[in-house]
Amino acid sequence: MIQIFRRRVREDPGVSEELHEMVEYTPPEGVLELERYMLKGGRAMAVILLDEKTKVRSYHLVEPALSYEEKLLLEDLYDTLQDVLSLEDTNGDEKGAVERRDILERDLKNLLKSYGINLSPSSYERILYYLERNFLGYERIDALMDDPWIEDISCDGVNLPIYLYHRKHQNIRTNVSFPDEEVLDAFIIKLSQK
């Protein structure tokens, strides 16, 4: 497949080439890429797409891809950190957010050391991204919350795409959804506590 029109990623100063490589995406055939830009300091990406046949736009959130082994490790780390991580003692302000991030990273490093696991820098960054997203952020909508172009996010239920209002592209469907009621209910409880 030859790509005639290639949109450039808006460069984010301070984002290393290694981080840009964490999130890669090529639209499927018959889908035109209108725009792409980095989110979460270069660790996630928004891609605005247009289906050439239906002329419907969509918002495709691209997050770091994990290998099978990384997924297993992430699940184990998440379960263990959930039991030992105490972030309640920090303030809810910006200083508290930095403290919580530092605590999470410190506990992650200690846990990896106790497991005898030495991750590559890129693997470590991918796993840290998901731990920060799930512990400190808004889980599967965390990158959407970071997008300055988004004004409103709505979810109509389980296994339905999340819709958002984008300042440039108006009402638009995303590729993000909640897979089951348990995940959605847990998210709603967490959201109500923030």
C-alpha positions in Angstrom: 0.0 0.0 0.0 1.3 3.4 -0.9 0.4 6.3 1.3 0.1 9.4 -0.9 -1.0 11.9 1.8 0.9 11.5 5.0 0.0 13.7 7.9 2.8 14.7 10.1 2.6 14.3 13.9 2.6 17.6 15.6 5.9 17.6 17.3 5.9 18.0 21.0 9.1 19.6 22.2 10.7 17.5 24.9 9.2 14.2 23.6 11.9 11.8 22.7 11.9 9.7 19.5 11.6 6.6 21.7 8.3 7.9 23.1 7.0 8.6 19.6 7.7 5.0 18.7 5.6 3.8 21.7 2.4 4.7 19.8 2.2 3.8 16.1 -0.9 3.6 13.9 -1.6 3.1 10.3 -5.3 3.6 9.2 -7.0 0.7 7.4 -7.7 0.8 3.7 -10.6 3.1 2.9 -10.0 5.3 5.9 -8.3 8.7 5.5 -6.3 10.2 8.3 -7.3 13.8 8.8 -5.1 14.7 11.7 -2.9 13.2 14.5 -1.4 14.7 17.6 0.3 13.5 20.7 -1.2 13.3 24.2 0.1 12.5 27.6 3.5 13.9 26.9 4.0 11.8 23.8 2.9 8.5 25.3 -0.6 8.4 23.6 -1.9 9.7 20.3 -5.2 11.0 18.9 -5.9 10.2 15.3 -8.9 11.7 13.6 -10.1 9.5 10.8 -12.6 9.8 7.9 -14.3 6.7 6.5 -14.1 7.4 2.7 -17.3 5.4 2.0 -19.6 6.6 4.8 -17.9 10.1 5.2 -18.1 9.5 9.0 -15.3 10.9 11.2 -14.0 9.0 14.2 -11.5 9.7 16.9 -9.0 6.8 17.3 -7.0 6.8 20.6 -3.7 5.0 20.2 -2.0 3.9 23.4 1.3 1.9 23.8 0.9 -1.7 22.6 1.9 -4.3 25.1 3.4 -7.7 24.3 1.7 -10.7 25.9 4.4 -10.9 28.5 4.0 -7.2 29.3 0.3 -7.7 29.7 0.8 -10.5 32.2 3.4 -8.6 34.1 1.2 -5.5 34.2 -1.8 -7.5 35.6 0.4 -8.9 38.3 2.0 -5.5 39.1 -1.4 -3.9 39.2 -2.8 -6.4 41.6 0.2 -6.3 43.9 0.5 -2.5 43.8 -3.2 -2.2 44.6 -2.6 -4.0 47.8 0.6 -2.1 48.9 0.3 1.3 47.3 -1.0 4.1 49.6 -1.6 7.3 47.8 -4.3 8.7 50.1 -1.7 10.6 52.3 -0.8 13.0 49.5 -2.6 16.3 48.7 -4.9 16.6 45.8 -3.0 19.6 44.4 -0.3 19.7 41.7 2.4 19.0 44.4 0.4 16.0 45.5 0.1 14.7 42.0 3.9 14.8 41.6 4.2 13.0 45.0 1.8 10.3 44.0 3.6 9.7 40.7 6.9 9.5 42.6 5.5 7.0 45.1 4.0 4.9 42.3 7.3 4.9 40.4 9.3 4.1 43.5 7.0 1.2 44.5 7.1 -0.1 40.9 11.0 -0.1 40.9 11.1 -1.8 44.2 8.6 -4.5 43.1 10.5 -5.2 39.9 13.7 -5.5 41.8 12.1 -7.9 44.3 10.8 -10.0 41.3 14.3 -9.9 39.8 12.9 -8.4 36.6 15.0 -6.0 34.5 12.9 -4.3 31.8 14.1 -2.5 28.8 13.6 1.3 29.0 10.8 1.1 26.4 9.0 -1.8 28.2 9.3 0.0 31.5 7.8 3.2 30.0 4.9 1.3 28.5 4.1 -0.5 31.8 4.5 2.8 33.8 2.1 4.5 31.4 -0.7 2.0 32.2 0.0 2.0 35.9 -0.1 5.8 36.0 -3.2 5.8 33.8 -5.0 3.4 36.0 -3.9 4.4 39.5 -3.5 8.2 39.1 -5.6 9.0 36.1 -9.0 8.2 34.6 -8.2 4.7 33.4 -9.3 4.1 29.8 -10.4 7.8 29.3 -7.3 9.3 30.8 -5.7 10.3 27.5 -9.1 11.8 26.4 -9.1 13.9 29.5 -5.7 15.2 28.5 -6.8 16.3 25.1 -7.3 20.1 25.0 -9.5 19.8 22.0 -12.2 17.8 23.8 -15.0 19.6 25.6 -17.3 16.8 26.5 -17.1 13.0 26.9 -20.2 10.7 27.1 -20.7 7.0 27.5 -24.1 5.4 26.9 -23.3 2.0 28.3 -21.3 -1.2 28.1 -19.7 -2.2 24.8 -20.8 1.0 23.2 -18.2 3.5 21.8 -17.6 6.6 23.9 -18.6 9.8 22.1 -17.0 13.1 22.6 -17.3 16.7 21.5 -14.2 17.9 19.8 -13.7 21.6 19.2 -12.5 21.1 15.7 -14.5 18.0 14.6 -17.7 18.3 16.7 -19.5 15.2 17.9 -17.4 12.2 17.1 -17.3 8.5 18.0 -14.1 7.0 19.6 -12.6 3.5 19.6 -12.8 3.6 23.4 -15.5 1.6 25.3 -16.1 -0.2 28.5 -16.0 -4.0 27.9 -18.4 -5.1 30.7 -20.6 -3.8 33.6 -18.0 -4.6 36.3 -15.3 -2.4 34.6 -17.8 0.5 34.0 -19.2 0.3 37.5 -15.7 0.3 39.0 -14.8 3.3 36.8 -18.0 5.2 37.9 -17.2 4.6 41.6 -13.6 5.8 41.1 -14.8 8.9 39.1 -17.2 9.8 41.9 -14.3 9.7 44.4 -12.0 12.0 42.5 
